[in-house]
Amino acid sequence: METVLAPLAYGGSLTLWAYLAQAKSIVVEKHDHYQKQTQRNRQYIHGANGKLLLSIPIKHLGKEGYQHYKTVAIDNSFPWQAQHWKSLQTAYRSSPYFEFYEDAIYPSYQKNFTSLYEFNTSLFEVLKGLIGIETPFLFSEKYNPHPQHLDVRSVLEVKKQSEVAAVTYTQVFEEKNGFIPNLSVLDLLFNVGPESLGLLKHCPLPKKV
């Protein structure tokens, strides 16, 4: 696949990571505006009772207008890191690979971050290494509404996205809740471990983004 222009998400969905795994090179968007209810500050995991939302609280502007993603501050008055990590432990402690990866991921939920962009960048680099994606990546130099690269920035949308990457695997609570598609890539890592990269590289991608 050609160069992919990808968004920076909190964890990131399987569809997003499938594009990253199949790209020849990656450009990560650094200059977009923040939008509510997107994967910028939320990800979904598979809990005991089904699909579970983990949302990072942010400090919103006191007035209307666009806010640059890089300037978005995390609201650390709420103990979101401890709660998110506890949710991950509860959901995946019985999964095959949680203990294998937890020491690498836990520091992201322990270190104090004030910037959403910095937290997401740090977690992105950890996940990229754990998945085994060695594709080189750069950050965008400016915002381009009509890039020449394959633009997958829209996969950040949570409610509008209808087509997703066809990644299937065994999930911890699948027998109880059925298979839930397009969750956070953490769900894939904890359930299939080293097989994650192969599944992402060879799965069918959405016909349109």
MARLO-603440 format. One line per 2 residues: their letters; for each residue x, y, z of N, C-alpha, C. Coordinates in nm, 4 decimals, decimal comma. Layout:
<rs>
a> X:Y:Z:X:Y:Z:X:Y:Z | ...
</rs>
This chain:
<rs>
me> 0,0839:-0,1194:0,0000:0,0000:0,0000:0,0000:0,0874:0,1244:0,0000 | 0,0344:0,2333:-0,0503:0,1039:0,3601:-0,0586:0,1229:0,4238:0,0791
tv> 0,1713:0,5481:0,0794:0,1834:0,6236:0,2031:0,0447:0,6551:0,2581 | 0,0289:0,6385:0,3882:-0,0989:0,6624:0,4536:-0,0868:0,7844:0,5434
la> -0,1831:0,8758:0,5329:-0,1932:0,9892:0,6244:-0,2902:0,9495:0,7340 | -0,2378:0,9274:0,8525:-0,3162:0,8685:0,9606:-0,3356:0,9653:1,0767
pl> -0,4454:0,9524:1,1487:-0,4694:1,0361:1,2662:-0,3996:0,9767:1,3882 | -0,3905:1,0566:1,4917:-0,3334:1,0108:1,6184:-0,4475:0,9875:1,7156
ay> -0,4646:0,8635:1,7559:-0,5789:0,8262:1,8390:-0,5348:0,7826:1,9780 | -0,6322:0,7727:2,0677:-0,6092:0,7113:2,1982:-0,6154:0,5602:2,1776
gg> -0,5020:0,4976:2,1713:-0,4968:0,3541:2,1416:-0,5167:0,3319:1,9928 | -0,6362:0,3541:1,9467:-0,6647:0,3397:1,8045:-0,7369:0,2105:1,7723
sl> -0,8327:0,2182:1,6821:-0,9144:0,1024:1,6446:-0,8370:0,0050:1,5568 | -0,8920:-0,1133:1,5410:-0,8298:-0,2131:1,4541:-0,8257:-0,1649:1,3097
tl> -0,9273:-0,0908:1,2676:-0,9271:-0,0385:1,1307:-0,8097:0,0560:1,1089 | -0,7877:0,1459:1,2032:-0,6747:0,2376:1,1927:-0,5428:0,1611:1,1857
wa> -0,5244:0,0650:1,2733:-0,3981:-0,0082:1,2776:-0,3815:-0,1015:1,1580 | -0,4899:-0,1449:1,0983:-0,4797:-0,2254:0,9766:-0,4217:-0,1418:0,8630
yl> -0,4664:-0,0163:0,8523:-0,4087:0,0733:0,7522:-0,2605:0,0972:0,7793 | -0,2249:0,1169:0,9044:-0,0849:0,1406:0,9391:0,0015:0,0179:0,9075
aq> -0,0509:-0,1002:0,9378:0,0260:-0,2230:0,9157:0,0480:-0,2513:0,7676 | -0,0451:-0,2074:0,6831:-0,0361:-0,2370:0,5400:0,0261:-0,1235:0,4587
ak> 0,0629:-0,0153:0,5240:0,1211:0,0992:0,4539:0,2708:0,0792:0,4296 | 0,3203:0,1382:0,3215:0,4638:0,1378:0,2939:0,5349:0,2470:0,3724
si> 0,4645:0,3539:0,4000:0,5149:0,4608:0,4858:0,3962:0,5310:0,5490 | 0,4215:0,5980:0,6611:0,3141:0,6563:0,7402:0,3446:0,8024:0,7706
vv> 0,2444:0,8869:0,7504:0,2510:1,0256:0,7949:0,1425:1,0428:0,9009 | 0,1818:1,0820:1,0205:0,0865:1,1009:1,1289:0,0450:1,2476:1,1338
ek> -0,0847:1,2723:1,1325:-0,1368:1,4090:1,1340:-0,1038:1,4777:1,2663 | -0,0429:1,5951:1,2547:-0,0007:1,6686:1,3737:-0,0686:1,8042:1,3867
hd> -0,1428:1,8455:1,2855:-0,1918:1,9822:1,2826:-0,3433:1,9928:1,2630 | -0,4180:1,8915:1,3031:-0,5631:1,8981:1,2875:-0,6281:1,9647:1,4081
hy> -0,7570:1,9921:1,3947:-0,8342:2,0494:1,5039:-0,8945:1,9369:1,5880 | -0,9154:1,9674:1,7138:-0,9776:1,8695:1,8028:-1,1277:1,8659:1,7787
qk> -1,1817:1,7455:1,7762:-1,3261:1,7282:1,7631:-1,3745:1,6350:1,8734 | -1,4911:1,6651:1,9265:-1,5475:1,5825:2,0321:-1,5957:1,4485:1,9774
qt> -1,6060:1,3521:2,0667:-1,6614:1,2201:2,0365:-1,5885:1,1522:1,9207 | -1,4580:1,1510:1,9282:-1,3756:1,0785:1,8311:-1,2741:0,9939:1,9077
qr> -1,1975:0,9166:1,8336:-1,0965:0,8322:1,8953:-0,9778:0,9117:1,9501 | -0,9800:1,0427:1,9358:-0,8716:1,1222:1,9928:-0,8640:1,1060:2,1446
nr> -0,9786:1,0914:2,2076:-0,9754:1,0757:2,3530:-1,0605:0,9588:2,4020 | -1,0963:0,8671:2,3111:-1,1768:0,7529:2,3553:-1,1415:0,6268:2,2770
qy> -1,1520:0,5154:2,3461:-1,1347:0,3862:2,2817:-1,2328:0,2879:2,3444 | -1,2611:0,1817:2,2698:-1,3558:0,0812:2,3173:-1,2844:-0,0523:2,3376
ih> -1,3155:-0,1157:2,4506:-1,2608:-0,2478:2,4801:-1,3773:-0,3443:2,5029 | -1,3448:-0,4725:2,5174:-1,4475:-0,5745:2,5380:-1,4477:-0,6152:2,6846
ga> -1,5455:-0,5640:2,7586:-1,5584:-0,5975:2,8992:-1,6515:-0,7155:2,9211 | -1,6686:-0,7526:3,0460:-1,7524:-0,8678:3,0800:-1,8967:-0,8501:3,0348
ng> -1,9429:-0,7246:3,0293:-2,0814:-0,6981:2,9905:-2,0951:-0,6441:2,8489 | -1,9864:-0,6517:2,7716:-1,9931:-0,6068:2,6326:-1,8987:-0,4921:2,6045
kl> -1,9347:-0,4102:2,5085:-1,8509:-0,2993:2,4635:-1,8413:-0,1932:2,5720 | -1,7161:-0,1574:2,6054:-1,6927:-0,0643:2,7159:-1,6112:0,0547:2,6673
ll> -1,6604:0,1742:2,6951:-1,5937:0,2974:2,6534:-1,4963:0,3438:2,7601 | -1,3733:0,3758:2,7168:-1,2747:0,4421:2,8020:-1,2524:0,5808:2,7429
si> -1,2840:0,6842:2,8173:-1,2776:0,8204:2,7663:-1,1870:0,9062:2,8550 | -1,0921:0,9760:2,7923:-1,0015:1,0646:2,8649:-1,0704:1,2002:2,8827
pi> -1,0850:1,2483:3,0059:-1,1478:1,3793:3,0262:-1,0540:1,4911:2,9818 | -1,1066:1,5888:2,9137:-1,0239:1,6999:2,8668:-1,0808:1,8321:2,9146
kh> -0,9968:1,9350:2,9122:-1,0394:2,0692:2,9478:-1,0874:2,1402:2,8219 | -1,2161:2,1677:2,8151:-1,2731:2,2321:2,6968:-1,2556:2,3834:2,7048
lg> -1,2527:2,4449:2,5894:-1,2469:2,5899:2,5840:-1,3743:2,6489:2,6425 | -1,3617:2,7646:2,7035:-1,4782:2,8288:2,7626:-1,5625:2,9035:2,6626
ke> -1,5173:2,9071:2,5383:-1,5916:2,9766:2,4343:-1,6001:2,8886:2,3111 | -1,6874:2,9224:2,2204:-1,7025:2,8450:2,0985:-1,5828:2,8667:2,0065
gy> -1,5550:2,7690:1,9258:-1,4442:2,7819:1,8315:-1,3615:2,6560:1,8268 | -1,2773:2,6487:1,7248:-1,1932:2,5318:1,7076:-1,0740:2,5373:1,8010
qh> -1,0362:2,4210:1,8479:-0,9194:2,4085:1,9332:-0,8177:2,3180:1,8642 | -0,6957:2,3639:1,8552:-0,5923:2,2844:1,7921:-0,5671:2,1590:1,8765
yk> -0,5601:2,0444:1,8109:-0,5403:1,9172:1,8815:-0,4197:1,9243:1,9752 | -0,3103:1,9838:1,9290:-0,1874:1,9885:2,0078:-0,2014:2,0726:2,1343
tv> -0,3041:2,1559:2,1427:-0,3205:2,2416:2,2601:-0,4205:2,1854:2,3608 | -0,4810:2,0736:2,3302:-0,5834:2,0170:2,4188:-0,5184:1,9636:2,5464
ai> -0,5694:2,0093:2,6592:-0,5157:1,9682:2,7887:-0,6047:1,8618:2,8521 | -0,5420:1,7675:2,9188:-0,6150:1,6628:2,9908:-0,6604:1,7156:3,1262
dn> -0,7810:1,6802:3,1653:-0,8326:1,7171:3,2966:-0,7933:1,6087:3,3972 | -0,6817:1,6314:3,4634:-0,6305:1,5310:3,5562:-0,6893:1,5426:3,6962
sf> -0,7924:1,6254:3,7120:-0,8618:1,6286:3,8408:-0,9445:1,5015:3,8593 | -0,9642:1,4307:3,7498:-1,0356:1,3029:3,7508:-0,9322:1,1903:3,7356
pw> -0,9340:1,0883:3,8216:-0,8318:0,9821:3,8173:-0,8534:0,8836:3,7026 | -0,8554:0,9361:3,5798:-0,8894:0,8549:3,4631:-0,7868:0,7458:3,4353
qa> -0,6570:0,7752:3,4586:-0,5549:0,6752:3,4282:-0,5715:0,5503:3,5142 | -0,5926:0,5709:3,6429:-0,6120:0,4571:3,7340:-0,7374:0,3791:3,6978
qh> -0,8423:0,4505:3,6620:-0,9672:0,3827:3,6285:-0,9571:0,3080:3,4957 | -0,8905:0,3691:3,3967:-0,8746:0,3012:3,2686:-0,7895:0,1764:3,2836
wk> -0,6816:0,1860:3,3624:-0,5958:0,0697:3,3808:-0,6697:-0,0412:3,4559 | -0,7493:-0,0028:3,5545:-0,8280:-0,1024:3,6267:-0,9273:-0,1707:3,5336
sl> -0,9867:-0,0935:3,4420:-1,0802:-0,1516:3,3450:-1,0091:-0,2488:3,2518 | -0,8882:-0,2130:3,2098:-0,8105:-0,3023:3,1231:-0,7732:-0,4302:3,1976
qt> -0,7338:-0,4167:3,3221:-0,6999:-0,5354:3,4026:-0,8220:-0,6262:3,4184 | -0,9354:-0,5678:3,4501:-1,0567:-0,6462:3,4714:-1,1005:-0,7170:3,3438
ay> -1,0885:-0,6467:3,2311:-1,1336:-0,7037:3,1042:-1,0387:-0,8102:3,0503 | -0,9080:-0,7933:3,0736:-0,8117:-0,8776:3,0018:-0,7159:-0,9593:3,0877
rs> -0,7334:-0,9585:3,2183:-0,6388:-1,0340:3,3007:-0,6439:-1,1838:3,2735 | -0,7558:-1,2316:3,2188:-0,7649:-1,3745:3,1841:-0,7329:-1,4011:3,0377
sp> -0,6963:-1,2960:2,9639:-0,6609:-1,3140:2,8224:-0,5219:-1,3772:2,8112 | -0,4906:-1,4384:2,6980:-0,3632:-1,5107:2,6841:-0,2382:-1,4243:2,6979
yf> -0,2465:-1,2939:2,6622:-0,1230:-1,2156:2,6520:-0,1214:-1,0885:2,7366 | -0,2173:-1,0721:2,8258:-0,2165:-0,9502:2,9074:-0,0888:-0,9399:2,9908
ef> -0,0508:-1,0467:3,0575:0,0692:-1,0435:3,1399:0,1955:-1,0233:3,0568 | 0,1906:-1,0614:2,9313:0,3053:-1,0483:2,8430:0,3312:-0,9014:2,8068
ye> 0,2235:-0,8210:2,7992:0,2370:-0,6831:2,7527:0,2170:-0,5771:2,8611 | 0,1657:-0,6143:2,9761:0,1262:-0,5123:3,0734:0,2423:-0,4261:3,1223
da> 0,3615:-0,4834:3,1357:0,4748:-0,4052:3,1844:0,5163:-0,2959:3,0857 | 0,4896:-0,3175:2,9581:0,5240:-0,2172:2,8573:0,4170:-0,1082:2,8485
iy> 0,2916:-0,1443:2,8742:0,1807:-0,0504:2,8579:0,1503:0,0277:2,9852 | 0,1698:-0,0341:3,0996:0,1329:0,0287:3,2265:0,1960:0,1664:3,2492
ps> 0,3237:0,1889:3,2140:0,3824:0,3219:3,2377:0,3046:0,4361:3,1739 | 0,2361:0,4111:3,0632:0,1563:0,5164:2,9998:0,0385:0,5574:3,0881
yq> -0,0025:0,4675:3,1771:-0,1136:0,4959:3,2669:-0,0649:0,5360:3,4060 | 0,0650:0,5509:3,4190:0,1227:0,5904:3,5476:0,1879:0,7283:3,5404
kn> 0,2522:0,7581:3,4291:0,3178:0,8867:3,4109:0,2137:0,9973:3,3978 | 0,2423:1,1120:3,4563:0,1491:1,2241:3,4504:0,1639:1,2996:3,3185
ft> 0,0575:1,3031:3,2398:0,0541:1,3783:3,1145:-0,0451:1,4934:3,1296 | -0,0105:1,6095:3,0783:-0,1036:1,7217:3,0772:-0,1593:1,7456:2,9374
sl> -0,0880:1,6979:2,8347:-0,1286:1,7169:2,6959:-0,1849:1,5880:2,6385 | -0,3039:1,5944:2,5798:-0,3642:1,4768:2,5173:-0,2778:1,4279:2,4022
ye> -0,2257:1,5213:2,3252:-0,1441:1,4845:2,2101:-0,0172:1,4115:2,2542 | 0,0463:1,4592:2,3601:0,1686:1,3947:2,4084:0,1396:1,2551:2,4626
fn> 0,0291:1,2408:2,5348:-0,0073:1,1076:2,5848:-0,0324:1,0116:2,4694 | -0,1106:1,0542:2,3712:-0,1425:0,9677:2,2578:-0,0185:0,9335:2,1763
ts> 0,0727:1,0289:2,1621:0,1969:1,0020:2,0899:0,2804:0,8973:2,1622 | 0,2899:0,9114:2,2934:0,3665:0,8159:2,3732:0,3075:0,6755:2,3624
lf> 0,1752:0,6642:2,3754:0,1111:0,5329:2,3677:0,1207:0,4760:2,2273 | 0,1099:0,5614:2,1257:0,1226:0,5177:1,9865:0,2574:0,4510:1,9624
ev> 0,3635:0,5111:2,0117:0,4965:0,4563:1,9897:0,5143:0,3237:2,0629 | 0,4546:0,3119:2,1813:0,4594:0,1847:2,2550:0,3860:0,0760:2,1776
lk> 0,2645:0,1055:2,1321:0,1834:0,0068:2,0619:0,2461:-0,0324:1,9282 | 0,3009:0,0630:1,8579:0,3661:0,0353:1,7299:0,4797:-0,0658:1,7493
gl> 0,5552:-0,0483:1,8577:0,6635:-0,1412:1,8861:0,6135:-0,2787:1,9277 | 0,5090:-0,2832:2,0096:0,4566:-0,4118:2,0560:0,3937:-0,4912:1,9415
ig> 0,3248:-0,4224:1,8530:0,2640:-0,4899:1,7384:0,3706:-0,5381:1,6419 | 0,4808:-0,4648:1,6335:0,5899:-0,5038:1,5453:0,5893:-0,4339:1,4112
ie> 0,5228:-0,3179:1,4047:0,5208:-0,2410:1,2807:0,6512:-0,1631:1,2688 | 0,7311:-0,1972:1,1695:0,8608:-0,1322:1,1511:0,8576:-0,0278:1,0394
tp> 0,7408:-0,0030:0,9846:0,7251:0,0964:0,8785:0,7677:0,2341:0,9290 | 0,8522:0,3054:0,8556:0,8928:0,4387:0,9000:0,7753:0,5348:0,9011
fl> 0,7767:0,6285:0,9960:0,6690:0,7266:0,9992:0,7247:0,8657:1,0291 | 0,6559:0,9650:0,9760:0,6875:1,1050:0,9985:0,5614:1,1756:1,0471
fs> 0,5795:1,2941:1,1078:0,4649:1,3759:1,1445:0,4428:1,4808:1,0359 | 0,3181:1,5136:1,0120:0,2853:1,6126:0,9093:0,3451:1,7482:0,9469
ek> 0,3791:1,8268:0,8445:0,4380:1,9587:0,8676:0,3328:2,0680:0,8734 | 0,2172:2,0442:0,8125:0,1066:2,1379:0,8167:-0,0211:2,0624:0,7835
yn> -0,1349:2,1263:0,8109:-0,2613:2,0604:0,7795:-0,2937:2,0765:0,6315 | -0,3247:1,9650:0,5669:-0,3593:1,9658:0,4249:-0,4960:1,9012:0,4075
ph> -0,5975:1,9787:0,3680:-0,7325:1,9212:0,3527:-0,7443:1,8279:0,2329 | -0,6507:1,8379:0,1381:-0,6564:1,7537:0,0186:-0,5188:1,6913:-0,0083
pq> -0,4774:1,5983:0,0757:-0,3439:1,5396:0,0620:-0,3343:1,4436:-0,0562 | -0,2114:1,4237:-0,1014:-0,1876:1,3277:-0,2083:-0,1833:1,1855:-0,1557
hl> -0,1536:1,1710:-0,0284:-0,1467:1,0379:0,0315:-0,2869:0,9804:0,0551 | -0,2944:0,8510:0,0820:-0,4212:0,7890:0,1197:-0,4629:0,8466:0,2551
dv> -0,5726:0,9178:0,2571:-0,6171:0,9898:0,3761:-0,7135:0,9038:0,4574 | -0,6672:0,8577:0,5743:-0,7535:0,7754:0,6603:-0,7834:0,8480:0,7908
rs> -0,7723:0,9783:0,7883:-0,7979:1,0558:0,9108:-0,9414:1,0403:0,9595 | -1,0321:1,0080:0,8690:-1,1733:0,9971:0,9071:-1,2028:0,8744:0,9929
vl> -1,1083:0,7806:1,0043:-1,1357:0,6629:1,0878:-1,1424:0,6995:1,2356 | -1,1066:0,8231:1,2692:-1,1212:0,8688:1,4072:-1,2677:0,8833:1,4466
ev> -1,3537:0,9035:1,3477:-1,4954:0,9233:1,3780:-1,5530:0,7968:1,4402 | -1,6222:0,8136:1,5496:-1,6785:0,6997:1,6214:-1,8174:0,6634:1,5700
kk> -1,9021:0,7642:1,5476:-2,0425:0,7397:1,5127:-2,0673:0,7283:1,3632 | -1,9862:0,7952:1,2818:-2,0139:0,8001:1,1389:-1,9582:0,6810:1,0625
qs> -1,8592:0,6135:1,1198:-1,7925:0,5073:1,0456:-1,8817:0,3840:1,0325 | -1,9050:0,3403:0,9080:-1,9927:0,2262:0,8842:-1,9147:0,1020:0,8403
ev> -1,8057:0,1214:0,7679:-1,7255:0,0095:0,7204:-1,5961:0,0018:0,7998 | -1,5600:-0,1199:0,8384:-1,4406:-0,1392:0,9208:-1,3574:-0,2538:0,8641
aa> -1,2332:-0,2610:0,9079:-1,1458:-0,3699:0,8648:-1,1991:-0,5034:0,9169 | -1,1927:-0,6049:0,8332:-1,2481:-0,7361:0,8686:-1,1444:-0,8202:0,9415
vt> -1,1184:-0,7831:1,0663:-1,0253:-0,8578:1,1512:-1,1065:-0,9445:1,2463 | -1,0869:-1,0760:1,2412:-1,1590:-1,1654:1,3320:-1,0600:-1,2500:1,4113
yt> -1,0945:-1,2755:1,5359:-1,0089:-1,3510:1,6273:-1,0935:-1,3871:1,7484 | -1,0411:-1,4656:1,8378:-1,1156:-1,5069:1,9566:-1,0992:-1,4041:2,0671
qv> -1,2102:-1,3537:2,1194:-1,2095:-1,2557:2,2276:-1,2459:-1,3223:2,3601 | -1,2005:-1,2626:2,4699:-1,2181:-1,3232:2,6018:-1,3648:-1,3510:2,6329
fe> -1,4520:-1,2541:2,6104:-1,5931:-1,2692:2,6466:-1,6812:-1,2952:2,5248 | -1,6220:-1,3501:2,4206:-1,6983:-1,3726:2,2971:-1,8127:-1,4724:2,3173
ek> -1,7901:-1,5733:2,3978:-1,8949:-1,6733:2,4197:-2,0175:-1,6116:2,4862 | -1,9948:-1,5108:2,5691:-2,1046:-1,4445:2,6399:-2,1682:-1,3333:2,5569
ng> -2,0855:-1,2507:2,4943:-2,1342:-1,1296:2,4283:-2,1317:-1,1336:2,2765 | -2,0733:-1,2412:2,2198:-2,0538:-1,2442:2,0763:-1,9291:-1,1653:2,0383
fi> -1,8877:-1,1776:1,9137:-1,7689:-1,1049:1,8674:-1,8033:-0,9581:1,8456 | -1,7189:-0,8690:1,8985:-1,7374:-0,7248:1,8814:-1,6267:-0,6729:1,7902
pn> -1,6609:-0,6227:1,6713:-1,5588:-0,5784:1,5758:-1,5025:-0,4406:1,6065 | -1,3843:-0,4146:1,5530:-1,3232:-0,2817:1,5502:-1,3059:-0,2177:1,6868
ls> -1,2649:-0,2967:1,7835:-1,2338:-0,2418:1,9154:-1,0936:-0,1816:1,9135 | -1,0471:-0,1393:2,0290:-0,9104:-0,0900:2,0409:-0,8118:-0,1997:2,0026
vl> -0,6990:-0,1588:1,9485:-0,5954:-0,2563:1,9128:-0,5447:-0,3300:2,0366 | -0,5667:-0,2732:2,1546:-0,5292:-0,3425:2,2779:-0,6049:-0,4740:2,2918
dl> -0,7292:-0,4771:2,2463:-0,8079:-0,6006:2,2512:-0,7409:-0,7091:2,1679 | -0,6931:-0,6708:2,0520:-0,6243:-0,7655:1,9646:-0,4946:-0,8136:2,0278
lf> -0,4148:-0,7215:2,0787:-0,2866:-0,7570:2,1394:-0,3034:-0,8537:2,2559 | -0,3955:-0,8232:2,3454:-0,4122:-0,9069:2,4635:-0,4680:-1,0449:2,4297
nv> -0,5415:-1,0546:2,3208:-0,6027:-1,1826:2,2847:-0,5158:-1,2705:2,1950 | -0,4418:-1,2113:2,1026:-0,3656:-1,2945:2,0071:-0,2163:-1,2680:2,0090
gp> -0,1714:-1,1646:2,0795:-0,0281:-1,1420:2,0965:0,0502:-1,1265:1,9676 | 0,1528:-1,2081:1,9467:0,2406:-1,1959:1,8297:0,1700:-1,2154:1,6954
es> 0,0511:-1,2708:1,6966:-0,0224:-1,2895:1,5721:-0,0906:-1,1601:1,5251 | -0,0870:-1,0568:1,6083:-0,1577:-0,9316:1,5774:-0,1134:-0,8716:1,4444
lg> 0,0172:-0,8635:1,4238:0,0679:-0,7999:1,3030:0,0217:-0,8731:1,1779 | 0,0288:-1,0056:1,1792:-0,0136:-1,0835:1,0639:-0,1599:-1,0630:1,0318
ll> -0,2447:-1,0580:1,1345:-0,3877:-1,0361:1,1131:-0,4146:-0,8978:1,0552 | -0,3433:-0,7985:1,1050:-0,3623:-0,6619:1,0562:-0,3116:-0,6448:0,9133
kh> -0,2025:-0,7112:0,8828:-0,1432:-0,6976:0,7484:-0,2277:-0,7623:0,6398 | -0,2979:-0,8680:0,6726:-0,3665:-0,9459:0,5701:-0,5182:-0,9362:0,5742
cp> -0,5729:-0,8528:0,6588:-0,7195:-0,8411:0,6643:-0,7697:-0,7478:0,5545 | -0,8905:-0,7717:0,5034:-0,9508:-0,6805:0,4051:-0,9786:-0,5445:0,4686
lp> -0,9471:-0,4386:0,3955:-0,9715:-0,3039:0,4435:-1,1057:-0,2526:0,3906 | -1,1613:-0,1504:0,4543:-1,2884:-0,0932:0,4047:-1,2749:-0,0462:0,2605
kk> -1,3821:-0,0592:0,1848:-1,3818:-0,0175:0,0454:-1,3715:0,1343:0,0331 | -1,4180:0,2034:0,1345:-1,4077:0,3495:0,1328:-1,3762:0,3977:0,2730
v> -1,3102:0,5120:0,2805:-1,2723:0,5686:0,4105:-1,3540:0,6945:0,4355
</rs>
